[in-house]
Amino acid sequence: MYMVLGDFNARVGSRIADEHENDDDDESGQSSNVLGPHGHGELNEAGRELLSFLSINEATVCNTWYQKKGIHKATWQHPGSKKWHCIDYAIMKQSQRRKCLDVSVMRGAQCNTDHQMLRMKLNVGPVRRHCRPNTNSHMRFDISKLKEKAVDGHGRMTARGHFQE
């Protein structure tokens, strides 16, 4: 499994907005698995290049698969226009997208940057412990053999842990 979180300086928009512009597949040739229906903003040239790259590598933008308020999608505020944009993304393989439980912006996190922190929740599965196979914890002994003289007297232990003959 691989996942990439970072500042891509690209705006990918949402799949629904892109479908209104183009009736067929996107001009980049992306499949519908690259981008979800809940993106933010409009597609730009850098976003087209990113989506094309993800389509070739069978990856998806996890941010766009979860319905959130706009303030929980936008990661960066333009210093001039003060408009919020989503340019930071969480990306992973399309085949493992179900392991991603949520992607959202952590507003108010002090990270010493002009970007908001992006949080990705994953289901990594159960922790596998290396243990012995399930054995019957109550071993049964055949105590009838202790009644035999040869078995009864052979190998008895004393209280000190030494064998006596």
VMD Tcl script that builds the backbone (N, CA, C; Angstrom):
set m [mol new atoms 495]
animate dup $m
set s [atomselect $m all]
$s set {name element resname resid chain x y z} {
  {N N MET 1 A 0.859 -1.173 0.000}
  {CA C MET 1 A 0.000 0.000 0.000}
  {C C MET 1 A 0.899 1.227 0.000}
  {N N TYR 2 A 0.551 2.195 -0.821}
  {CA C TYR 2 A 1.247 3.465 -0.758}
  {C C TYR 2 A 0.226 4.578 -0.626}
  {N N MET 3 A 0.661 5.650 0.030}
  {CA C MET 3 A -0.164 6.844 0.136}
  {C C MET 3 A 0.759 8.043 0.125}
  {N N VAL 4 A 0.294 9.105 -0.494}
  {CA C VAL 4 A 1.079 10.325 -0.600}
  {C C VAL 4 A 0.198 11.472 -0.135}
  {N N LEU 5 A 0.673 12.234 0.841}
  {CA C LEU 5 A -0.015 13.436 1.294}
  {C C LEU 5 A 0.920 14.596 1.057}
  {N N GLY 6 A 0.415 15.664 0.446}
  {CA C GLY 6 A 1.301 16.784 0.210}
  {C C GLY 6 A 0.643 17.942 -0.502}
  {N N ASP 7 A 1.447 18.984 -0.695}
  {CA C ASP 7 A 1.047 20.199 -1.391}
  {C C ASP 7 A 1.375 20.011 -2.863}
  {N N PHE 8 A 0.356 19.822 -3.688}
  {CA C PHE 8 A 0.553 19.576 -5.114}
  {C C PHE 8 A 0.367 20.845 -5.953}
  {N N ASN 9 A -0.046 21.953 -5.338}
  {CA C ASN 9 A -0.290 23.212 -6.050}
  {C C ASN 9 A -1.143 22.996 -7.294}
  {N N ALA 10 A -2.139 22.179 -7.167}
  {CA C ALA 10 A -3.049 21.878 -8.265}
  {C C ALA 10 A -4.474 21.887 -7.720}
  {N N ARG 11 A -5.395 22.295 -8.563}
  {CA C ARG 11 A -6.813 22.244 -8.183}
  {C C ARG 11 A -7.497 21.231 -9.089}
  {N N VAL 12 A -8.058 20.192 -8.484}
  {CA C VAL 12 A -8.650 19.113 -9.274}
  {C C VAL 12 A -10.160 19.240 -9.404}
  {N N GLY 13 A -10.788 20.107 -8.632}
  {CA C GLY 13 A -12.237 20.259 -8.725}
  {C C GLY 13 A -12.953 19.024 -8.234}
  {N N SER 14 A -14.107 18.748 -8.829}
  {CA C SER 14 A -14.852 17.539 -8.487}
  {C C SER 14 A -15.315 16.859 -9.762}
  {N N ARG 15 A -15.625 15.575 -9.661}
  {CA C ARG 15 A -16.030 14.800 -10.831}
  {C C ARG 15 A -17.327 15.336 -11.421}
  {N N ILE 16 A -18.268 15.776 -10.581}
  {CA C ILE 16 A -19.559 16.269 -11.072}
  {C C ILE 16 A -19.381 17.546 -11.889}
  {N N ALA 17 A -18.532 18.463 -11.417}
  {CA C ALA 17 A -18.289 19.706 -12.152}
  {C C ALA 17 A -17.625 19.414 -13.485}
  {N N ASP 18 A -16.705 18.451 -13.510}
  {CA C ASP 18 A -16.010 18.117 -14.753}
  {C C ASP 18 A -16.928 17.432 -15.748}
  {N N GLU 19 A -17.924 16.658 -15.286}
  {CA C GLU 19 A -18.836 15.982 -16.190}
  {C C GLU 19 A -19.718 16.966 -16.930}
  {N N HIS 20 A -20.049 18.111 -16.296}
  {CA C HIS 20 A -20.862 19.115 -16.977}
  {C C HIS 20 A -20.085 19.769 -18.108}
  {N N GLU 21 A -18.758 19.897 -17.958}
  {CA C GLU 21 A -17.946 20.485 -19.007}
  {C C GLU 21 A -17.774 19.523 -20.172}
  {N N ASN 22 A -17.608 18.241 -19.877}
  {CA C ASN 22 A -17.367 17.224 -20.910}
  {C C ASN 22 A -18.372 16.110 -20.752}
  {N N ASP 23 A -19.049 15.773 -21.855}
  {CA C ASP 23 A -20.036 14.695 -21.792}
  {C C ASP 23 A -19.370 13.328 -21.758}
  {N N ASP 24 A -18.210 13.194 -22.440}
  {CA C ASP 24 A -17.503 11.929 -22.409}
  {C C ASP 24 A -16.411 11.991 -21.345}
  {N N ASP 25 A -15.432 11.087 -21.420}
  {CA C ASP 25 A -14.336 11.113 -20.445}
  {C C ASP 25 A -13.604 12.441 -20.510}
  {N N ASP 26 A -12.922 12.778 -19.444}
  {CA C ASP 26 A -12.128 13.992 -19.369}
  {C C ASP 26 A -11.074 13.961 -20.463}
  {N N GLU 27 A -10.656 15.136 -20.955}
  {CA C GLU 27 A -9.667 15.167 -22.027}
  {C C GLU 27 A -8.340 14.554 -21.611}
  {N N SER 28 A -8.086 14.451 -20.338}
  {CA C SER 28 A -6.860 13.798 -19.875}
  {C C SER 28 A -6.994 12.281 -19.933}
  {N N GLY 29 A -8.191 11.778 -20.205}
  {CA C GLY 29 A -8.413 10.343 -20.303}
  {C C GLY 29 A -8.595 9.680 -18.952}
  {N N GLN 30 A -8.903 10.432 -17.911}
  {CA C GLN 30 A -9.023 9.867 -16.572}
  {C C GLN 30 A -10.277 9.018 -16.451}
  {N N SER 31 A -10.190 8.010 -15.637}
  {CA C SER 31 A -11.362 7.199 -15.352}
  {C C SER 31 A -12.107 7.819 -14.184}
  {N N SER 32 A -13.310 7.345 -13.942}
  {CA C SER 32 A -14.124 7.922 -12.872}
  {C C SER 32 A -13.614 7.541 -11.481}
  {N N ASN 33 A -12.657 6.616 -11.396}
  {CA C ASN 33 A -12.128 6.206 -10.096}
  {C C ASN 33 A -11.026 7.113 -9.578}
  {N N VAL 34 A -10.536 8.029 -10.383}
  {CA C VAL 34 A -9.451 8.919 -9.970}
  {C C VAL 34 A -9.978 10.019 -9.062}
  {N N LEU 35 A -11.150 10.501 -9.351}
  {CA C LEU 35 A -11.700 11.668 -8.667}
  {C C LEU 35 A -13.099 11.363 -8.154}
  {N N GLY 36 A -13.377 11.765 -6.925}
  {CA C GLY 36 A -14.688 11.546 -6.332}
  {C C GLY 36 A -15.642 12.698 -6.616}
  {N N PRO 37 A -16.879 12.590 -6.193}
  {CA C PRO 37 A -17.891 13.601 -6.488}
  {C C PRO 37 A -17.866 14.815 -5.560}
  {N N HIS 38 A -17.023 14.812 -4.532}
  {CA C HIS 38 A -17.070 15.877 -3.522}
  {C C HIS 38 A -15.789 16.699 -3.473}
  {N N GLY 39 A -15.298 17.116 -4.616}
  {CA C GLY 39 A -14.099 17.942 -4.658}
  {C C GLY 39 A -14.410 19.371 -4.258}
  {N N HIS 40 A -13.411 20.247 -4.408}
  {CA C HIS 40 A -13.557 21.644 -4.011}
  {C C HIS 40 A -12.928 22.520 -5.087}
  {N N GLY 41 A -13.654 23.533 -5.522}
  {CA C GLY 41 A -13.109 24.482 -6.477}
  {C C GLY 41 A -13.211 23.998 -7.913}
  {N N GLU 42 A -12.423 24.652 -8.765}
  {CA C GLU 42 A -12.455 24.344 -10.198}
  {C C GLU 42 A -11.133 23.726 -10.633}
  {N N LEU 43 A -11.191 22.963 -11.697}
  {CA C LEU 43 A -10.026 22.299 -12.259}
  {C C LEU 43 A -9.131 23.324 -12.956}
  {N N ASN 44 A -7.807 23.253 -12.724}
  {CA C ASN 44 A -6.870 24.090 -13.461}
  {C C ASN 44 A -5.885 23.201 -14.219}
  {N N GLU 45 A -4.935 23.807 -14.929}
  {CA C GLU 45 A -4.002 23.045 -15.766}
  {C C GLU 45 A -3.146 22.087 -14.932}
  {N N ALA 46 A -2.658 22.552 -13.809}
  {CA C ALA 46 A -1.863 21.672 -12.941}
  {C C ALA 46 A -2.719 20.505 -12.432}
  {N N GLY 47 A -4.002 20.767 -12.203}
  {CA C GLY 47 A -4.920 19.715 -11.781}
  {C C GLY 47 A -5.126 18.685 -12.872}
  {N N ARG 48 A -5.218 19.127 -14.136}
  {CA C ARG 48 A -5.345 18.181 -15.260}
  {C C ARG 48 A -4.122 17.270 -15.340}
  {N N GLU 49 A -2.950 17.857 -15.165}
  {CA C GLU 49 A -1.718 17.059 -15.217}
  {C C GLU 49 A -1.673 16.062 -14.066}
  {N N LEU 50 A -2.063 16.489 -12.880}
  {CA C LEU 50 A -2.085 15.580 -11.734}
  {C C LEU 50 A -3.068 14.436 -11.965}
  {N N LEU 51 A -4.264 14.752 -12.449}
  {CA C LEU 51 A -5.266 13.706 -12.697}
  {C C LEU 51 A -4.810 12.736 -13.780}
  {N N SER 52 A -4.129 13.244 -14.790}
  {CA C SER 52 A -3.596 12.375 -15.834}
  {C C SER 52 A -2.551 11.426 -15.261}
  {N N PHE 53 A -1.664 11.947 -14.437}
  {CA C PHE 53 A -0.645 11.127 -13.790}
  {C C PHE 53 A -1.283 10.054 -12.909}
  {N N LEU 54 A -2.303 10.437 -12.139}
  {CA C LEU 54 A -2.971 9.485 -11.252}
  {C C LEU 54 A -3.712 8.409 -12.037}
  {N N SER 55 A -4.294 8.792 -13.165}
  {CA C SER 55 A -5.007 7.836 -14.003}
  {C C SER 55 A -4.049 6.784 -14.565}
  {N N ILE 56 A -2.896 7.222 -15.021}
  {CA C ILE 56 A -1.895 6.297 -15.559}
  {C C ILE 56 A -1.416 5.342 -14.476}
  {N N ASN 57 A -1.256 5.834 -13.256}
  {CA C ASN 57 A -0.731 5.030 -12.156}
  {C C ASN 57 A -1.818 4.384 -11.296}
  {N N GLU 58 A -3.064 4.443 -11.738}
  {CA C GLU 58 A -4.202 3.828 -11.047}
  {C C GLU 58 A -4.289 4.263 -9.589}
  {N N ALA 59 A -4.208 5.584 -9.390}
  {CA C ALA 59 A -4.308 6.162 -8.050}
  {C C ALA 59 A -5.541 7.062 -7.991}
  {N N THR 60 A -5.904 7.473 -6.791}
  {CA C THR 60 A -7.095 8.298 -6.613}
  {C C THR 60 A -6.836 9.411 -5.601}
  {N N VAL 61 A -7.585 10.495 -5.739}
  {CA C VAL 61 A -7.514 11.615 -4.797}
  {C C VAL 61 A -8.545 11.337 -3.705}
  {N N CYS 62 A -8.093 10.957 -2.539}
  {CA C CYS 62 A -8.996 10.556 -1.459}
  {C C CYS 62 A -9.813 11.728 -0.912}
  {N N ASN 63 A -9.299 12.945 -1.001}
  {CA C ASN 63 A -10.028 14.118 -0.489}
  {C C ASN 63 A -11.407 14.244 -1.120}
  {N N THR 64 A -11.541 13.835 -2.359}
  {CA C THR 64 A -12.761 14.101 -3.116}
  {C C THR 64 A -13.855 13.052 -2.912}
  {N N TRP 65 A -13.626 12.060 -2.092}
  {CA C TRP 65 A -14.613 10.998 -1.903}
  {C C TRP 65 A -15.509 11.216 -0.684}
  {N N TYR 66 A -15.263 12.264 0.105}
  {CA C TYR 66 A -16.020 12.468 1.336}
  {C C TYR 66 A -16.718 13.813 1.322}
  {N N GLN 67 A -18.004 13.789 1.600}
  {CA C GLN 67 A -18.798 15.017 1.607}
  {C C GLN 67 A -18.516 15.788 2.900}
  {N N LYS 68 A -18.054 17.010 2.729}
  {CA C LYS 68 A -17.711 17.879 3.855}
  {C C LYS 68 A -18.152 19.300 3.532}
  {N N LYS 69 A -18.207 20.129 4.570}
  {CA C LYS 69 A -18.407 21.548 4.352}
  {C C LYS 69 A -17.153 22.109 3.683}
  {N N GLY 70 A -17.305 23.224 2.995}
  {CA C GLY 70 A -16.175 23.841 2.306}
  {C C GLY 70 A -15.009 24.164 3.216}
  {N N ILE 71 A -15.296 24.570 4.451}
  {CA C ILE 71 A -14.214 24.919 5.373}
  {C C ILE 71 A -13.412 23.694 5.802}
  {N N HIS 72 A -13.951 22.502 5.612}
  {CA C HIS 72 A -13.234 21.280 5.956}
  {C C HIS 72 A -12.577 20.639 4.731}
  {N N LYS 73 A -12.634 21.336 3.577}
  {CA C LYS 73 A -11.979 20.864 2.360}
  {C C LYS 73 A -10.807 21.751 1.962}
  {N N ALA 74 A -10.939 23.051 2.163}
  {CA C ALA 74 A -9.927 24.001 1.708}
  {C C ALA 74 A -8.699 23.957 2.601}
  {N N THR 75 A -7.520 23.953 1.967}
  {CA C THR 75 A -6.281 23.809 2.724}
  {C C THR 75 A -5.385 25.041 2.673}
  {N N TRP 76 A -5.664 25.991 1.776}
  {CA C TRP 76 A -4.770 27.137 1.614}
  {C C TRP 76 A -5.571 28.373 1.227}
  {N N GLN 77 A -5.236 29.513 1.804}
  {CA C GLN 77 A -5.906 30.769 1.492}
  {C C GLN 77 A -4.965 31.639 0.665}
  {N N HIS 78 A -5.475 32.086 -0.495}
  {CA C HIS 78 A -4.681 32.965 -1.365}
  {C C HIS 78 A -4.430 34.278 -0.632}
  {N N PRO 79 A -3.180 34.739 -0.553}
  {CA C PRO 79 A -2.896 35.944 0.231}
  {C C PRO 79 A -3.518 37.220 -0.344}
  {N N GLY 80 A -3.697 37.281 -1.677}
  {CA C GLY 80 A -4.263 38.481 -2.283}
  {C C GLY 80 A -5.780 38.509 -2.248}
  {N N SER 81 A -6.384 37.459 -2.760}
  {CA C SER 81 A -7.849 37.430 -2.873}
  {C C SER 81 A -8.528 36.942 -1.593}
  {N N LYS 82 A -7.780 36.332 -0.687}
  {CA C LYS 82 A -8.312 35.749 0.554}
  {C C LYS 82 A -9.308 34.618 0.279}
  {N N LYS 83 A -9.276 34.073 -0.927}
  {CA C LYS 83 A -10.154 32.963 -1.294}
  {C C LYS 83 A -9.454 31.652 -0.918}
  {N N TRP 84 A -10.246 30.706 -0.374}
  {CA C TRP 84 A -9.713 29.420 0.044}
  {C C TRP 84 A -9.719 28.434 -1.120}
  {N N HIS 85 A -8.646 27.630 -1.229}
  {CA C HIS 85 A -8.497 26.624 -2.277}
  {C C HIS 85 A -8.041 25.313 -1.649}
  {N N CYS 86 A -8.317 24.229 -2.328}
  {CA C CYS 86 A -7.807 22.921 -1.919}
  {C C CYS 86 A -6.668 22.566 -2.874}
  {N N ILE 87 A -5.447 22.634 -2.367}
  {CA C ILE 87 A -4.279 22.288 -3.186}
  {C C ILE 87 A -3.414 21.217 -2.516}
  {N N ASP 88 A -3.815 20.749 -1.357}
  {CA C ASP 88 A -3.124 19.666 -0.652}
  {C C ASP 88 A -4.010 18.428 -0.730}
  {N N TYR 89 A -3.401 17.310 -1.095}
  {CA C TYR 89 A -4.201 16.114 -1.339}
  {C C TYR 89 A -3.624 14.878 -0.662}
  {N N ALA 90 A -4.507 13.922 -0.400}
  {CA C ALA 90 A -4.140 12.591 0.063}
  {C C ALA 90 A -4.420 11.642 -1.095}
  {N N ILE 91 A -3.398 10.947 -1.545}
  {CA C ILE 91 A -3.493 10.101 -2.734}
  {C C ILE 91 A -3.094 8.679 -2.372}
  {N N MET 92 A -3.844 7.717 -2.894}
  {CA C MET 92 A -3.483 6.312 -2.694}
  {C C MET 92 A -3.983 5.474 -3.867}
  {N N LYS 93 A -3.603 4.211 -3.913}
  {CA C LYS 93 A -4.008 3.316 -5.003}
  {C C LYS 93 A -5.530 3.168 -5.024}
  {N N GLN 94 A -6.082 3.099 -6.224}
  {CA C GLN 94 A -7.533 2.931 -6.366}
  {C C GLN 94 A -8.002 1.622 -5.745}
  {N N SER 95 A -7.210 0.576 -5.871}
  {CA C SER 95 A -7.617 -0.734 -5.359}
  {C C SER 95 A -7.678 -0.766 -3.829}
  {N N GLN 96 A -7.037 0.188 -3.169}
  {CA C GLN 96 A -7.022 0.193 -1.709}
  {C C GLN 96 A -7.757 1.387 -1.122}
  {N N ARG 97 A -8.572 2.037 -1.925}
  {CA C ARG 97 A -9.287 3.233 -1.474}
  {C C ARG 97 A -10.233 2.929 -0.314}
  {N N ARG 98 A -10.742 1.730 -0.216}
  {CA C ARG 98 A -11.673 1.373 0.870}
  {C C ARG 98 A -11.004 1.413 2.242}
  {N N LYS 99 A -9.672 1.352 2.276}
  {CA C LYS 99 A -8.962 1.437 3.548}
  {C C LYS 99 A -8.927 2.859 4.085}
  {N N CYS 100 A -9.184 3.832 3.228}
  {CA C CYS 100 A -9.226 5.227 3.652}
  {C C CYS 100 A -10.604 5.509 4.229}
  {N N LEU 101 A -10.674 5.854 5.483}
  {CA C LEU 101 A -11.950 6.087 6.158}
  {C C LEU 101 A -12.401 7.542 6.078}
  {N N ASP 102 A -11.445 8.483 6.059}
  {CA C ASP 102 A -11.807 9.892 6.049}
  {C C ASP 102 A -10.580 10.734 5.735}
  {N N VAL 103 A -10.817 11.850 5.055}
  {CA C VAL 103 A -9.789 12.870 4.839}
  {C C VAL 103 A -10.447 14.204 5.132}
  {N N SER 104 A -9.867 14.960 6.039}
  {CA C SER 104 A -10.435 16.270 6.359}
  {C C SER 104 A -9.338 17.226 6.795}
  {N N VAL 105 A -9.695 18.493 6.816}
  {CA C VAL 105 A -8.766 19.546 7.198}
  {C C VAL 105 A -8.878 19.780 8.697}
  {N N MET 106 A -7.730 19.880 9.346}
  {CA C MET 106 A -7.682 20.165 10.780}
  {C C MET 106 A -7.532 21.675 10.937}
  {N N ARG 107 A -8.623 22.363 11.057}
  {CA C ARG 107 A -8.578 23.819 11.189}
  {C C ARG 107 A -8.014 24.208 12.546}
  {N N GLY 108 A -7.178 25.229 12.540}
  {CA C GLY 108 A -6.645 25.743 13.785}
  {C C GLY 108 A -5.387 25.060 14.268}
  {N N ALA 109 A -4.921 24.049 13.552}
  {CA C ALA 109 A -3.680 23.394 13.964}
  {C C ALA 109 A -2.508 24.331 13.689}
  {N N GLN 110 A -1.668 24.532 14.670}
  {CA C GLN 110 A -0.519 25.431 14.542}
  {C C GLN 110 A 0.655 24.657 13.951}
  {N N CYS 111 A 0.863 24.821 12.647}
  {CA C CYS 111 A 1.887 24.044 11.955}
  {C C CYS 111 A 3.000 24.908 11.378}
  {N N ASN 112 A 3.009 26.208 11.684}
  {CA C ASN 112 A 4.020 27.130 11.187}
  {C C ASN 112 A 4.070 27.145 9.656}
  {N N THR 113 A 2.908 27.200 9.030}
  {CA C THR 113 A 2.786 27.252 7.578}
  {C C THR 113 A 1.512 27.997 7.226}
  {N N ASP 114 A 1.378 28.375 5.955}
  {CA C ASP 114 A 0.154 29.046 5.523}
  {C C ASP 114 A -0.902 28.048 5.052}
  {N N HIS 115 A -0.623 26.763 5.191}
  {CA C HIS 115 A -1.575 25.706 4.826}
  {C C HIS 115 A -2.253 25.158 6.078}
  {N N GLN 116 A -3.450 24.630 5.888}
  {CA C GLN 116 A -4.134 23.918 6.962}
  {C C GLN 116 A -3.653 22.467 6.961}
  {N N MET 117 A -3.632 21.845 8.125}
  {CA C MET 117 A -3.196 20.463 8.216}
  {C C MET 117 A -4.257 19.527 7.643}
  {N N LEU 118 A -3.807 18.556 6.874}
  {CA C LEU 118 A -4.686 17.561 6.271}
  {C C LEU 118 A -4.532 16.256 7.044}
  {N N ARG 119 A -5.661 15.674 7.446}
  {CA C ARG 119 A -5.645 14.432 8.219}
  {C C ARG 119 A -6.321 13.333 7.413}
  {N N MET 120 A -5.672 12.182 7.358}
  {CA C MET 120 A -6.210 11.018 6.651}
  {C C MET 120 A -6.352 9.890 7.658}
  {N N LYS 121 A -7.557 9.352 7.782}
  {CA C LYS 121 A -7.791 8.222 8.677}
  {C C LYS 121 A -7.810 6.952 7.838}
  {N N LEU 122 A -7.042 5.959 8.297}
  {CA C LEU 122 A -6.921 4.697 7.572}
  {C C LEU 122 A -7.352 3.529 8.427}
  {N N ASN 123 A -7.877 2.520 7.781}
  {CA C ASN 123 A -8.130 1.244 8.424}
  {C C ASN 123 A -6.999 0.327 8.003}
  {N N VAL 124 A -6.061 0.117 8.896}
  {CA C VAL 124 A -4.910 -0.707 8.555}
  {C C VAL 124 A -5.142 -2.178 8.858}
  {N N GLY 125 A -6.271 -2.502 9.414}
  {CA C GLY 125 A -6.615 -3.886 9.683}
  {C C GLY 125 A -6.200 -4.319 11.069}
  {N N PRO 126 A -6.522 -5.530 11.431}
  {CA C PRO 126 A -6.183 -6.013 12.773}
  {C C PRO 126 A -4.686 -6.205 12.918}
  {N N VAL 127 A -4.219 -6.028 14.129}
  {CA C VAL 127 A -2.812 -6.269 14.423}
  {C C VAL 127 A -2.626 -7.771 14.529}
  {N N ARG 128 A -1.714 -8.284 13.744}
  {CA C ARG 128 A -1.479 -9.727 13.757}
  {C C ARG 128 A -0.377 -10.042 14.750}
  {N N ARG 129 A -0.687 -10.897 15.668}
  {CA C ARG 129 A 0.290 -11.314 16.663}
  {C C ARG 129 A 0.794 -12.701 16.286}
  {N N HIS 130 A 2.063 -12.873 16.439}
  {CA C HIS 130 A 2.650 -14.173 16.145}
  {C C HIS 130 A 2.551 -15.026 17.400}
  {N N CYS 131 A 1.597 -15.905 17.420}
  {CA C CYS 131 A 1.421 -16.761 18.589}
  {C C CYS 131 A 1.222 -18.193 18.129}
  {N N ARG 132 A 1.288 -19.067 19.085}
  {CA C ARG 132 A 1.115 -20.478 18.775}
  {C C ARG 132 A -0.298 -20.742 18.273}
  {N N PRO 133 A -0.444 -21.763 17.472}
  {CA C PRO 133 A -1.800 -22.119 17.064}
  {C C PRO 133 A -2.661 -22.448 18.264}
  {N N ASN 134 A -3.932 -22.279 18.121}
  {CA C ASN 134 A -4.864 -22.501 19.225}
  {C C ASN 134 A -4.806 -23.967 19.652}
  {N N THR 135 A -4.275 -24.172 20.825}
  {CA C THR 135 A -4.196 -25.537 21.359}
  {C C THR 135 A -5.148 -25.638 22.546}
  {N N ASN 136 A -5.508 -26.836 22.851}
  {CA C ASN 136 A -6.393 -27.065 23.984}
  {C C ASN 136 A -5.614 -26.750 25.257}
  {N N SER 137 A -6.048 -25.738 25.994}
  {CA C SER 137 A -5.321 -25.306 27.179}
  {C C SER 137 A -5.432 -26.311 28.327}
  {N N HIS 138 A -6.407 -27.168 28.299}
  {CA C HIS 138 A -6.577 -28.172 29.339}
  {C C HIS 138 A -6.148 -29.517 28.768}
  {N N MET 139 A -4.873 -29.835 28.973}
  {CA C MET 139 A -4.376 -31.115 28.473}
  {C C MET 139 A -4.876 -32.227 29.398}
  {N N ARG 140 A -5.290 -33.280 28.820}
  {CA C ARG 140 A -5.811 -34.402 29.592}
  {C C ARG 140 A -4.730 -35.471 29.704}
  {N N PHE 141 A -4.578 -35.927 30.902}
  {CA C PHE 141 A -3.598 -36.973 31.165}
  {C C PHE 141 A -4.337 -38.258 31.517}
  {N N ASP 142 A -3.728 -39.337 31.136}
  {CA C ASP 142 A -4.280 -40.648 31.461}
  {C C ASP 142 A -3.725 -41.060 32.824}
  {N N ILE 143 A -4.471 -40.729 33.894}
  {CA C ILE 143 A -3.998 -40.990 35.248}
  {C C ILE 143 A -4.092 -42.475 35.615}
  {N N SER 144 A -4.750 -43.256 34.814}
  {CA C SER 144 A -4.830 -44.702 35.096}
  {C C SER 144 A -3.455 -45.344 34.962}
  {N N LYS 145 A -2.563 -44.729 34.189}
  {CA C LYS 145 A -1.213 -45.283 34.041}
  {C C LYS 145 A -0.390 -45.111 35.307}
  {N N LEU 146 A -0.769 -44.166 36.161}
  {CA C LEU 146 A -0.030 -43.959 37.408}
  {C C LEU 146 A -0.212 -45.120 38.379}
  {N N LYS 147 A -1.229 -45.889 38.188}
  {CA C LYS 147 A -1.470 -47.027 39.064}
  {C C LYS 147 A -0.503 -48.169 38.774}
  {N N GLU 148 A 0.101 -48.161 37.616}
  {CA C GLU 148 A 1.078 -49.198 37.292}
  {C C GLU 148 A 2.361 -48.919 38.075}
  {N N LYS 149 A 2.967 -49.968 38.618}
  {CA C LYS 149 A 4.149 -49.818 39.449}
  {C C LYS 149 A 5.324 -49.261 38.663}
  {N N ALA 150 A 5.490 -49.649 37.415}
  {CA C ALA 150 A 6.657 -49.214 36.631}
  {C C ALA 150 A 6.585 -47.706 36.351}
  {N N VAL 151 A 5.420 -47.209 36.125}
  {CA C VAL 151 A 5.264 -45.795 35.798}
  {C C VAL 151 A 5.207 -44.972 37.067}
  {N N ASP 152 A 4.584 -45.505 38.107}
  {CA C ASP 152 A 4.378 -44.750 39.338}
  {C C ASP 152 A 5.692 -44.422 40.032}
  {N N GLY 153 A 6.601 -45.362 40.129}
  {CA C GLY 153 A 7.832 -45.144 40.874}
  {C C GLY 153 A 8.930 -44.497 40.042}
  {N N HIS 154 A 8.774 -44.458 38.765}
  {CA C HIS 154 A 9.837 -43.965 37.899}
  {C C HIS 154 A 9.737 -42.448 37.722}
  {N N GLY 155 A 10.765 -41.741 38.142}
  {CA C GLY 155 A 10.838 -40.319 37.871}
  {C C GLY 155 A 10.012 -39.443 38.773}
  {N N ARG 156 A 9.792 -39.838 40.036}
  {CA C ARG 156 A 9.091 -38.966 40.962}
  {C C ARG 156 A 9.993 -37.830 41.397}
  {N N MET 157 A 9.433 -36.652 41.549}
  {CA C MET 157 A 10.226 -35.503 41.964}
  {C C MET 157 A 10.003 -35.237 43.437}
  {N N THR 158 A 11.041 -34.782 44.087}
  {CA C THR 158 A 10.919 -34.362 45.471}
  {C C THR 158 A 10.491 -32.905 45.500}
  {N N ALA 159 A 10.279 -32.388 46.709}
  {CA C ALA 159 A 9.864 -31.010 46.866}
  {C C ALA 159 A 10.940 -30.039 46.422}
  {N N ARG 160 A 12.189 -30.459 46.448}
  {CA C ARG 160 A 13.290 -29.587 46.052}
  {C C ARG 160 A 13.496 -29.587 44.538}
  {N N GLY 161 A 12.781 -30.338 43.816}
  {CA C GLY 161 A 12.880 -30.362 42.358}
  {C C GLY 161 A 13.874 -31.350 41.831}
  {N N HIS 162 A 14.381 -32.237 42.663}
  {CA C HIS 162 A 15.327 -33.264 42.217}
  {C C HIS 162 A 14.579 -34.574 42.031}
  {N N PHE 163 A 15.061 -35.354 41.089}
  {CA C PHE 163 A 14.454 -36.652 40.896}
  {C C PHE 163 A 14.988 -37.630 41.922}
  {N N GLN 164 A 14.120 -38.484 42.383}
  {CA C GLN 164 A 14.538 -39.555 43.261}
  {C C GLN 164 A 14.176 -40.851 42.586}
  {N N GLU 165 A 14.995 -41.809 42.786}
  {CA C GLU 165 A 14.744 -43.108 42.158}
  {C C GLU 165 A 13.979 -44.005 43.062}
}
mol reanalyze $m
mol bondsrecalc $m
mol representation Tube
mol addrep $m
